Amino acid sequence: MMDPGASPTTATSSTNGVPSGGSLHPTDTPAAAVQRWAFVVSQRYQHLLDKSTPFLLYRWIFFCFIAIIYTVRVFFVQGFYVVSYALGIYILNLLIGFLSPQVDPEFQDLSDGPGLPSRSSDEFRPFVRRLPEFKFWYSITKAFCIAFVLTFFSAFDVPVFWPILLFYWVILFALTMKKQILHMIKYKYVPFSIGKQRYDGKKANSTESSGLSS
């Protein structure tokens, strides 16, 4: 028998104390209302990200649009070079993660599992990135959006001689990419998988004919 003094529980409450429907109630405190609103917004935002995953071309077109807007903004303002330099360093780190394998063969123990194929006779295994394409796109797009917002705050417009920053970034980019390319050559992998590996038809036919003759 239910205690008359006990308050009934609602079926829409979640484990975090936020109703799944996200509807506001008059009895909510301001903190609870903000928490519920933030929960609903984050759910819808994540839903939009999940729906955009298969649209690779449109996602990168959107990124190019954001990058052009930021470039035009910096060009006309003639400032915020430190923000652009920090953005370039961050993009370089993302690019290295995008071009690197998930498990570095230099530090991989052979007993832990299969690694990248080092010979043409090895079994074909697709290249698995340390930073997946979608996370790479999302991180670089978010970085450009944040940098664009920072251009509206004069505190981040530090006066510097921008050719020095550009020259230093170009040198850093060249050295980093040289190291990455040497790593690719040493362990014989390509960070781009184009379709599935197909075997030569002549080789397959000769194998079948030899099997029939035996």
N, C-alpha and C positions, 0 to 999 in steps of 0.2 A: 504494500500500500504506500502511496506516495505521500511524503511529508508536505502538509499544506504550506509550510514556511519556506520550502525549497523553491528556488527559481528555476523555471524550465529552461533547458538548453536548446539553442536553435540549431537546425540541421545544416545551416549554411556557413557556420563558423569553421575556420580552418585551424590547423595546428599552431599557426602564428598569431591567432587572434584576429585575423583579417578575413571578413566574409568573402567567399569565392566570387560572389556577384559583383563586389566592388561598390555597391550602392551605399550612399551616405544616409545616416540616421540622425534625427534631431537630438538624440541623447548623447551623441559622440562628443568626446573632448576634442579640442583642436589638434592635439598630438595624434589621437587615433584617426581623425579625419585625414591628416596629412599622410599618415602611414598607409591608410587604405588607398588614397589617391596615388601615392608613389607605387604601390603594389600593382594597381591596375595599369598605370602607364608603363611600368617595366614589362608587364605581361604582353601588352599590345606591341611594344617596341620589339621584344624578342620574337613575337609572332611575325612581324614584318621582316625581320632579319632572316628568319627561317624560310619565308616564302621567296625571298630574293636570292637564295643560294643557287638555284639552277640557272639563273639569268646572268651568266658570266659576262657576256658582251655588254649588256646594259649597265651592269655594275661598274665596269671599267670606264664606260662612257661617262657615267655620273662622276666618277673620280676625276677624269680629265676635265670635266666642267668645273669642279671644285678647285682643282689645281690652277686652272686658267684664271678663275676669279681671284685667287690669292696672289698670283703673279701680277695681275693687273693692279691690284690694290697696292702691293709693295712698289710697283713701278711708279705709280702716280704719287704715292706718299713720299717716295725717296727716303725710306728709313726702315727701321726694324730689321736691320741686317743680322743682329745677334739672334733674333727669333728665327730668321731664315737659316742661319748656320746651324742652330740647334735642331731645326727640322731636318736639315740635310744629314746630320749625324745620325738622327733617329731612323731616317729612311735607309741609310747605309746598313745599320744594324738589322733592320727588317729584311733587307735584300740578302744579307749573308745567311740569315735563318731560312729564307725561301729557297736559296740555292744549295743548302747543306742537307745531307741525309739525316734522317731521324736518329740513327745510331752511327756515330763517327767510326769508320773502320780503323782509324789509327789507335783508338782506345778500346776497341771491341775484343773481347775474349772469344776465341773461336768455339769454345765449349758452351757459350751462352746461347748460341743459335745461329741461323744462317745470316750471312751478311751480304754485301754487294758482290755480284759476280765479277771475278777478276780475269776470267778467260772466256773465250767464245764458246767453249764446250760446257761451261757451267750452266746450271738451270736458270732460265729467265725469271727474274724477279723485278716487279715494277719499282720505280724509285719512290720512296716514301720521304716526304720532306719533313724537316724539323719544324718548319712553320707552314701549315697548310695554306692553300691559295686563298680561301675565304678569310682566314684570320689575317693574312697579309693584306688583302684588300681592305678589310674593316679597320685594321690598325693604321694604315697609311691614310685612309680617308678621314678617320677621326683626328689624326695628327694635323692634317691640313685645316680641318674645321677649327680646331683649338688654336692653331697659329693665326688663322684669320681673325678670330675673336680677340686675340692678344694685340692685334694691330690697332685696336680702338682704345688702348690704354697707353698713354704717353710714358708711363714708368718703364715700359719695356723697350722704348726707343733709345737705346744706348748709342751715343755717337762713337762710331768706329770707322776705320779706313777699310771699306768693304773689299777692295781687291786683295788685301792680305788674307781675309777670311776665305775668299773664293779660292785663292791659290793654295792655301793650306788644305781646304776640303778636297780639291782636285788631286793633290799629292796623296792624301789619306785614302781617297777612293781608288787611285791607281795601285797603291801598295796592297790594299786589302783585296782587290779583285785579282791581282797577280798571285797572291797567296792562295786564293780560292781556286783559281785556274790550275795552279800547280798541284793542288790537292786533288782536283778532278783527274788530272793526267796520271798522277801517281797511283790512284786507286781505280782508275778506268771506269768512271761513271759519268753519266750525262743527267743533269737535273731536269730533263724534260722527257716525258714518256709519250710517244706518239702512237696511239693505238696499241694493238697486241702484236707480239712477235709472231711472224709467219715464217714457216720453213720453206726452203726452196723446193719447187715442184719436181725438178729433175731428181733431186736427192731422194724425195719421197717415192717417186716412181721406181727408181733403181732399187730402193729398199724393198718395195712391194714385189718387184720382179724376181729379186733374189730369193725372197721368201717363197714365191710360187715355184721357182725352179727346184728348191730344196724339197 
